[in-house]
Each structure stands twice: as structure tokens, then as C-alpha cells.
């Protein structure tokens, strides 16, 4: 059911953006495309109780590229999360690393200086856990949704505040893990 909802949201955003572009073209106005690179930092708060008990949350770092017009855009992002914790049964140290490549569509709303937006997309999540029991790793496709706002700090510099929810279930060994959670973060972007 969740996949169907995501597909409907993405389809709606795409259709709405095409209608906006066509309406502008019909009115004879030109919408200039914009490209932006962002450096991101945030804090990941996992929703899975087991993951949260072992690793808590922690900092996430990433890079993002955006391309779009006035109301519609696409984004591609790479991010990295690493944390240390203790195994629940033996209290031995364990480390996890999650690398994600995500992309999707953004719908932007004009509202004065600040530009709020929402978006949805898919991601590939690469999970790797190392401890005395061995190493478990797997890569899998998941879904993500974003909501945030951009604030210009000048002609080319942008501050971006964002919440992102991602969801991905996998079984890297004899256990299942859910890499679900909310990331609150900031990005500093440069319009090119």
C-alpha cells in the first residue's frame, strides 16, 4: 500500500509540474532552469526499536544536486551515516555504516523570500555491520519523502532546512533490519 501511495504522489507532482510548464509556455513566459549543489549535515533518528537500542541516532553527512524550474525540480543525493553501539545479547561493540543514494521529484511553493517544498523519491541503501560475530552487509531499494524550505542568503548562496523520512527493510544475515527514520538537517547550497 505504501508503494502505491508513493507512486501516486510522484505522479501527481509530475503531472502538476507539466501543467505549470505548459501554462507558462502558452502565456509566452520562459522559465529558466536552475542547478544547485548542496552540502548537507543532519541528525538521523531511527524509528526501528532494535536499531535505536543498539545505535541510537547520529550525524549524517551528504552532497546533493538539484535541477529544476520555478515549481518543479529533481534531486539526487548521496549520504553517509556511521555509528557504534553494543550488541543487545552480549554487550560487545558493533559498528554500522549506511551509505545511501537517493533521488526524486520536488514540488516547490513560492512564498516570498522563503521557498517551501515537498518531494518523494527512491533510494539505494547500502548497509554494513561489523562486530565479533562477523560482518553483515546488503544493499536494497527503499523510499523517501522530504519536506523543507530554502532561504536565499544572496544571489547564489542558499540555506536549506529539511526533514527527510526514509524507509527500507532488508535481511543482511539471519536477522531483519529496518532502516526507517527521520533526518532533520541543514544544507548550504550554491546556485550555478
LINGIKA-V999060 format. One record per pair of residues at least 24 apart in sequence whose ideal C-beta (glycine too) atoms are under 6 Angstrom apart, sorted by sequence separation. I is the first residue (numbers start at 1). J is the second residue. D is the distance in Angstrom with one decimal. If there is no record, write none. Layout:
i=[I/I]
j=[J/J]
d=[D/D]
This chain:
i=[40/142/143/58/77/100/120/142/161/38/142/76/99/119/160/37/55/140/98/118/160/36/55/140/54/74/75/97/117/158/35/138/73/96/116/138/156/95/114/115/137/156/33/136/44/71/94/114/136/31/31/92/55/102/125/127/20/17/125/17/13/13/10/10/9/6/38/60/48/48/47/47/46/45/6/44/45/44/42/43/42/42/41/40/40/38/39/38/36/37/36/35]
j=[64/166/167/83/102/125/145/167/186/64/168/103/126/146/187/65/83/168/127/147/189/66/85/170/85/105/106/128/148/189/67/170/106/129/149/172/190/130/149/150/172/191/69/172/81/108/131/151/173/69/70/132/96/144/168/172/71/71/179/72/105/107/105/120/120/120/160/183/178/180/180/181/181/181/143/181/182/183/183/184/184/185/185/185/187/187/188/189/189/190/191/192]
d=[5.9/6.0/5.2/4.5/5.0/5.0/4.9/5.4/5.8/4.3/2.7/4.3/4.5/4.5/3.8/5.7/4.2/5.6/5.6/4.9/5.7/4.5/4.3/4.3/4.1/5.7/5.9/4.8/5.9/4.0/5.2/4.9/4.2/4.8/4.5/3.8/5.7/5.1/5.1/4.5/5.7/4.7/5.8/4.0/5.3/5.3/3.7/5.2/3.9/4.5/5.3/5.1/5.7/5.3/4.5/5.6/5.0/6.0/5.4/3.0/5.0/4.6/5.6/5.2/4.8/5.6/5.9/5.5/4.1/5.7/4.6/5.2/4.1/5.4/5.2/5.5/4.9/4.9/4.6/5.6/5.8/2.2/5.9/5.6/4.3/4.0/5.4/3.9/4.8/5.4/5.0/4.8]
